[in-house]
Amino acid sequence: MLFPYKYVPHTMDRMQRFINFIFNEVWCKAPKSGAFRLELFDSNPDLKEVMTTFYYSDNKNADFFYGHIERIYGLFAELPRTDIRQFKRWHQGNNDILKVCANDPTTHIARYEDIPLKHKILIKQLNSFFTGLYDNVGIAAFKNKVGSLDEHYKAFMGINTIGKCPFCGITDMLGVYHTAREAYDHYLPKTYYPFNSINFHNLVPACHYCNSSYKSSKDPAFTPKDPARAVHRRKVFYPYANGDYGINVTIRLSKPDIDRLQPNDILLTFGPPELNEEIETWKDVYSIDERYKAKCCSGDAKAWLEEFRILNRAYGASPGSFRNTIDDQVVNNRFANQNFFKKAFIESCDHLGILDAIASGA
Ligand SMILES: [Zn+2]
């Protein structure tokens, strides 16, 4: 991940607080609370109002919420105290996205597949509820209380103004001046993880390529499933970290013939070394090697060299002055116009003598 997002507090955060209340105050207390009824929500008047609306509605979205919450309550009511304690640890672990990303050994996370099969019916209900929760969040009863995803997106992009996707750095993001918006990626995919599908620390706008074409449902917290190897936990960039990651990209080309450059002619290295594990996860999840090599072989890369040719012919720009200009552009804005990548590419070309060859009229 090239840079972290700033977390933007919003009324949508109430959704996760509703879920936390439902989990801790309703489900986990089910063994001692008697029959499921609206009074269970008394200490959360906003949520009680929503649940009351659902109770009297015959709308299928209302049925989705009310039905799941009631069914899961019934299943929790049968659980012994030790199982409730374990579910509490998983609920907390799955929502501590920062610690999950850091692979903190004190965090208890659980994917559906990690929950013992004796809870088969509960797993099915939790899966159906938490997978559908995000898609159903736009219904009117919630909208009055928490706002909408579109409103959240506008507020989010009003603060996160870099304009490029932080996961690839090369694709423009739809922003405050677009009527459409990018999708939110469930960083820990909702197909695998219960409890965090509406937690905005786990929801990150990403470009279509990063989200749909490459990451899809890959799990950043675990190495890929491979029959030949054991799957294990891994560190991954936390999307809402404080401060810049300072990722650097170095490109080395094995031949100077840019017109015939192929991905196999390109070697990419990334730093800093202390973030090596996070970088490897990032490269795996978003297929960074493939996409960055394709970028080196693209029209953009050829146009960067052409830009030097034009400046050299028209104004006598030298390789050094061209590189100094790009350095200034990077200092001014690393990500605008893919400056960070242009700098790495032009450096690699200069290393091979390509700029000198252009300057000498080749
Ligand atoms: Zn992207």
Residues whose N, C-alpha, C, O or C-beta is under 5 A from the ligand:
A	BS01	ZN	C165 F167 C168 T171 C207 C210
